[in-house]
């Protein structure tokens, strides 16, 4: 086997190209013809091919290229800018005359511009379905810059990427070098959400919510007669002088709450169009859960997450910004998964939920088991609010035959089920962003403080 100038043999990762085979074949044929025909001009004609090949192969590469995928920011938000790069390096002492790079990318990561060395080409979000070519000098790495937009929440891969390089004037080519993908975390966009301060019951002693129970707070509840234990600074002197008896200003207590967001992942419906398109059931569920968690965590409440599905994932209640980041990370692994078996009662039953917690169930109500779970929670004395995540513009599966009639019958059956849930005391409201739960939370808080029938 021929060797290079320093006595080393070519690396096993390199192979001759068809160009090298053709030039060797042509040179051999010309020399054989020159010997058989006794023609010196054929030797002269073959000499440039032989000398050019020998000159190109005087220094052959011994090291394969290296390939690396990196992202400018591994934590993105839906609709946010995407920046990633695929680096191809030349660790050899021989320049690479040609490098061909190709990479896969998730369809939810739209690439609008791609190119080497900052001189990218606008590709209009058409994806990376073509190779990119460049030359790599000795000891240098070049970057294929990818810029675009993250379209949907989740963990989306950039890669795998592959590269092949040619050296020795294109007479030698490396084996394909492939690198593993890098997964980017795209957090769900939190839709604007506001809720009233009224909560069903106190889960703690202090907090930011105005309750309907008397206590030491800042919300005025009325004026009443002075009683032992009242603070002197609460005396209302105008009313006291007019009534000739001491009266104090009564206030409502401020306290925190525990909110449990339960995600129904037994079924999926609709087609996701990304952050600027239509939303599927799973999209609405994840974005609503992120918005609700952000709202209550920002006010100092404790938030827990549960999944109603085969995996039965659970996130323990906690407060603060760290819990919010944990919630976003937890939501990235949300998947809709059908199961023929009934989810475990010990995981989703009322006994695992705090008696004072507000349970917000995000469900499309596509499975009868979901309605049964809501009814069990209500019968267990929990304060349950069901948020309907089924898209309002969900189209029927077909327009031929009995499909439209079956779709209308299914809609009527689902409306009947929602009506039965409301009769069981489970309010069902569609998700509509800000103010979705205002009236429902007021009603739940009013029912929580109302006297029970038959109570003494």
Helices and strands as residue ranges (DSSP letters): E 14-16, H 18-37, H 40-56, E 66-71, E 75-77, E 81-89, E 96-105, E 109-116, E 121-122, E 132-136, E 141-150, E 154-167, E 172-174, E 177-179, E 182-187, E 209-225, G 232-234, H 237-243, E 247-255, E 258-264, H 281-298, E 302-308, E 314-318, H 320-331, H 345-348, G 350-352, E 358-363, H 368-379, E 383-388, H 403-423, E 427-430, H 438-449
